[in-house]
């Protein structure tokens, strides 16, 4: 039994963390900067982000290594520092987890390379797998408990990442894809196709993250649960819908109250690992934690709806909508 399975035998659900990039921009990271460089340039700030999420309920925190492959780091001329930056990312999260007031798992975040695999692009499967293995080696040596492949759109890239991890170590692997309003990833993969393929890889958990709005993520979770009633499912949606606001900055309409409703309802749909993605904050996680602990009466929670925000829905109305 791996550590994630151990946690799930004790807890009916696990609270994940929220956005890393959103927090770092608030701390001074410039647009176009490399978040991964902060693992060594400002480790205390990275650890502070982890600490704040843990304080507000997170039981699983993701390392600051989303763009940690050599392909993404090359955009910042950091491709020769893959091992260093990923190891530091894991060590920062590990320090925060080890002093937490409750048990916390460290998940090694691994995002897409940003390249297209053959025949659509020039990257070979072997090159892709090697890039993820290189990243995984740093994360493993830094002390992650689980590998977290996220925001994917192509199943072959997920497979390359999984194989890359397994070339390096034996820790469990989870994977999430990002779905749009058509119920598909950017590469046309449905939630049903995703879970059918990914469960063959013997993953510890699968699910949906990011996405264009909350209902899309919730719909993906419902579709996955209909295919597989046993697989642990991950829901880590953006904080509502992003819109351009003041100072040319993205603003999200998913308030903590809306995200609390999302957490409650996606859990009812079958998700067991629940957190938030872009635009979220520790305050978001605090509200979601309260909802999942039953500290907010169910009748006061909102049901996220397409178009943003949410509408207060009582238990009878929730059941009616669920059956439509």
N, C-alpha and C positions, 0 to 999 in steps of 0.2 A: 504494500500500500504506500503510495507516494504522499508527500506532505499536503497536497491539495485534497486528496481523498480523505486524509485524516481530518482536515479542517471541516470538510463537508459531512463527515459522520457526526461531528459535534454540533455543527450549525446548520440550520435549514437553508440559510442563505449567507453569502459573504458580501460585505460592502467593499467595493473597489474604490480607487481614488478618482479624482477628477483631472482636469486639464493640467498639463505641465507648461506648455507654451504660453497659454494665457497668463499664468502666474509669472513666468519669467519676463514677459513683455512688461508687466506691471512693475517688475523689479529693475527694469532698465535695459533689457535685451533689445537691441535695435532691429528693426525690420530688415530681413536679409542676413542677420547674424546667425552664427552656428550655435544652437542651444547646447550641443554636446561639448563644445569648448569650455562652457561654464563648469563642467564637471571637474576641471583642473584649475580654471581661472578663478572661479567663485564657488568652491565646494560648500561653503557654509550657507550660501543662498539655496543651493539645491537641497541640502539637508533640511533647511527651514521649510521649504515647500512640502517635503515628505512629512516632516513633523506636524505641520498644520493639518494635513489630511488625516494623519493618524489620530490626532487629538479630536477631530470631528467625526471619527467613526471608521475610517478605512481599515480593513483587515488584510487587504492586498494592495501594495503600492507598486507602480511601474517605474522602472529606471528611466533616467533622462537619456535615452539612447535610441529614440525612434528613427532618427536619420543616421544611424551608426554604421551603415555599410560603407565600403570604400567608394561606391558609386555616388552616394549622397554627400559624403565628406569631401569628395573631389571638388564639389561646387565651391568649397571654402579653402581649397588647397590643403586639406587635412587628411588626404587619403593614406598617408604614411603613418598616421597616428591612430589607426582603428583599434588596435589592442589596448593602447594606453587609455583612450577616451571611454571605451566601453567598460574596461575594468574599473576605472574611476567612477563611472555611473553606477555600477553595481555596488561598489564600496560605499558610496554616499547613501544609497538606499539601505544598505545593510546596517550602517551605523544608526540610522534613524529607527529601523525595525528592532534592532537589538536593545534599545533603551525604551521601547514603547511600553505603555502601561497594560497592553493586552497583546496576545500573539498576533504577529503580522508576517505575512508571506511577502517575499521580494520577487517580483516578476520582471524578467529581462525583456524590455520592449524592443521589438524588431519590426520596423516598418518596411514598406516596399522600397525597392532599389531606385525607382523612378525611371528604370529602363524597360524596354519591351523585349520579351523573349522572341527568339526565332519562331516562326517566319515573319512575324509582324515587325520585329526589330532585329538588332544585331547581336544581342546578348545570348549566348548559348546557355543551356540548362546547366552544364558543368561549371561555367563561369559564375552563374547565379548561385549555385550551391556552394561554391568555394567562398564567395563573398559573405554569405550568411555563416559559414563555418568559421571564418576569420572573426566575424563579430561575436559569434557565440563563445569562442575561446576566451575573449576578454571578459564577457559577462559571467561565464562559469568561474573563472579564476577570481572574479570579484565577489562571488558568493551568492548568486541568485538561487532561489528555490525552484523556480519554474521559468520556462521560456514562453514569451507572450508575443506571438506573431500577429500583427494587427493592421487594420485599415487596408486589407488586401482586396484586389478585384479579379485576379487571375489565379485559378486553382493550380496551375503549374508552378507559379511563383511560390505559392504556399508549400507545395510539395518540395520544391528546392530548398526552402527555408527549413522545413522539418528535417530533411535529409542532412542539411548542413549542420544543424544542431546535433543530430545523432552521430555524426562523424566525430564529434568532439566530446560528448558526455552523455549521460543516461538520465538526466533530469526530465521530468514530465514537460510536455509541450501543449500549449493552448493556441488556438487561432481564431481570429475574427475577420470578417469581411465587411465592406461598407456597401449598403444598399440604397438605391434611389427610389423615387416615387413610382417607378414602373416595377418595383420589386426585384430589380436586378442590379448587379454590380456594373461598374463602368465597362467591364468586358463581357457583359451579358449573362452572368451567372445568377441563377435563382437561388433562393434560400434552400429549396428542396434539393437542388443539384449540389449545393455546397455541403450540406450535412451528409448526403448520401456518399459523396466522394471522401470527405474528410474523416468520417468514422472508420474508413478502411485504413487510415494512417495510424489508428490506435492513439488518438489524441486524448488528453486529459479533459478537455472542454473545448467547445466551439461556440460561435455566436456571431453577433453583429455589433459593430461600433461605428462611431462617427455618423455618417448618413446625412441626408438633407433635412430631415425633421424627425421628431419623436415617433409619430405614427408609423413611419417607414421601418424604423428599428423594431418597434413592437410587432408589426406585421411579419417581419422576418423571423422573430422569435416564435410567434404562433405557428408559422409554417414549418419551422424546424422541429418544434415539439410534436406536430402532427405526424411527421415522418419517423421520429425517434423519441419514444417516451422515457428513455433512460439517460441519454447523454447529458451531462451537466452543460447548461447553456449560459452564455455570457451576453449581457446587454449593457453596452457602454455608449449611450447616445450623446450627441451634441446637446448643449443647453438650448434647445429650441431651434429657431430658424435664424441664421446669420443675416444681418443687413448692414449696409454701410451707414455709419453714424458720423458723429462729429470727428474732426481731425482725420478723416479718411480711415477710420478704424472700424473693424467689424464689431457689431454689437449683437448680442443674442437675446431673444425674447423669452427664453426659458427661465423664469424666475425660480427661486428656491421652492416656492409653493407648487409651481407647475412640475418641477422635477421630482418633488415628493410624490405627486400623483402618478407620474410616470413610473417611479420605482415600485410603488404599490401595485399598479396594474400589470407591469411587465413581470413581476413576481407571480401574480395570479395566472399569467399566461405560461409560466414554466421556467422562467429564468432563475438561476440560483446564484449567479455571480453578477452583481449589479453595481454599476458606477456611472460616471459621466465623462464626456469627452470635451471637445472644443467649447470654449466659452464658459465652462463651469469653474467653480471655486470651492474652497473648504466650506463656505456657507451652504453651497449646493449639497455637498455630501452630508452636512449636518442635518439638513431637512430630509434628505432621503433616508438617512439612518433613523430618524425619528419616525418616519412613516412606516418603515419596515419593522420597527420595534413595537408598533401599535401605540405610540405616544401621541399620534394625531388621529382623532376619530375618523373612521373610514368615510363617513358621510361628509366630512369636511375636505376630503381630498378631491383634486380635480382630475378629470380624464383628458389627457392631451389630445387635441384634435388637429387635423390638417389645417394649416393656415396660421398656426401659432397659438400660444396661450393655452387655455383650457377652460372647460366648463364644469362647474360643480355638478356631480352626478351622484344620486343616492344609490343604494344597493340594488333596488328593483330596476332602475334604469340601466345600471351597469349590466345586469343579467340580460335585459332585453337587447341591449346593443351587442352583447357577446353572442347572442343566438341569431342575429341578423345575417 
